[in-house]
Amino acid sequence: MAKTPPTTASAFLQLARLEAGLSQRELAEQAGVAQSEIARIESGRREPSIPTLQKILAGAGLELRFRLAPVDDHDRVLAARHARRSKAEKAVVEERHRRNVAKFAANARKR
């Protein structure tokens, strides 16, 4: 089974949860949703609506804010570069990302 790539919502949710020092189960309880819903969003298997994402982020004590700004194609450039990588190169980059997220989480827990 192919791994689902992370989404913007999954990144927001993981960062919010780690910042709040909550487990998936704790965040689910705070937000009034099932833990499996949090897991599906964080894994990228589900892309929530904006109201759902706002509800879950509120469970972590955060809110989602929007603003209009000039286009910054940085993410598009990085995505195109990643798409050109070989399967092995992608695996290395994704493992590095997992390690970085784990370090971030460990540092967030120390606060």
C-alpha positions in Angstrom: 0.0 0.0 0.0 1.4 3.4 -1.0 2.1 5.9 1.8 -0.2 8.9 1.7 1.8 12.2 1.5 1.4 14.7 4.3 -1.2 17.5 3.7 -1.3 21.1 5.0 -4.1 20.0 7.4 -2.0 17.1 8.7 1.0 19.4 9.3 -1.2 22.0 11.1 -2.8 19.3 13.3 0.5 17.6 14.2 2.1 20.9 15.1 -0.9 22.1 17.1 -1.1 18.8 19.0 2.6 18.7 19.8 2.6 22.4 20.8 -0.2 21.7 23.2 1.5 18.5 24.5 -1.5 16.4 23.7 -1.8 12.8 22.5 -4.2 12.1 19.7 -6.7 10.6 22.1 -6.5 13.7 24.4 -6.9 16.1 21.5 -9.9 14.1 20.2 -11.5 14.3 23.6 -10.9 18.0 23.9 -12.3 18.6 20.3 -15.2 16.2 20.6 -14.1 14.0 17.7 -13.0 10.3 17.5 -9.3 9.6 17.9 -9.4 7.7 14.6 -10.4 11.0 12.9 -7.3 12.7 14.3 -5.2 9.8 13.1 -6.7 9.9 9.6 -6.1 13.6 9.2 -2.5 13.4 10.6 -1.6 10.6 8.3 -3.0 12.5 5.3 -5.7 9.9 4.6 -8.4 12.5 5.3 -8.5 16.2 4.3 -10.9 17.9 6.8 -13.2 20.8 6.0 -12.1 24.2 7.3 -14.8 24.2 10.0 -13.7 20.7 11.2 -10.0 21.7 11.3 -11.0 24.9 13.2 -12.9 22.7 15.7 -10.0 20.3 16.3 -7.4 23.1 16.6 -9.6 24.8 19.2 -9.3 21.6 21.2 -5.6 22.3 21.3 -6.3 25.9 22.4 -5.4 27.3 19.0 -7.2 29.0 16.1 -6.8 29.0 12.4 -6.3 32.5 10.9 -6.3 33.4 7.3 -4.8 36.4 5.4 -4.3 37.2 1.8 -0.7 37.7 0.8 1.3 37.9 -2.5 2.0 34.5 -4.0 5.1 32.7 -2.8 5.9 29.8 -5.0 8.4 28.3 -2.6 6.2 25.3 -1.8 5.4 24.6 -5.4 9.1 24.7 -6.3 9.9 22.3 -3.4 7.0 20.0 -4.4 8.2 19.9 -8.0 11.8 19.1 -6.9 10.5 16.3 -4.6 8.4 14.9 -7.5 11.6 14.5 -9.5 13.4 12.5 -6.8 13.8 8.7 -7.2 11.8 6.4 -4.9 15.0 5.9 -2.8 15.7 9.6 -2.5 12.1 10.2 -1.4 12.4 7.6 1.3 15.5 9.2 2.7 13.9 12.7 2.7 10.7 11.3 4.3 12.7 9.5 7.0 14.7 12.8 7.7 11.3 14.6 8.0 10.0 11.9 10.5 13.2 12.4 12.6 12.8 16.1 12.6 9.2 15.9 13.7 10.2 13.5 16.5 12.9 16.0 17.7 10.4 18.8 17.6 7.9 16.8 19.6 10.6 15.8 22.2 11.5 19.5 22.6 7.9 20.5 22.9 7.4 18.0 25.7 10.3 19.5 27.6 8.7 22.9 27.9 
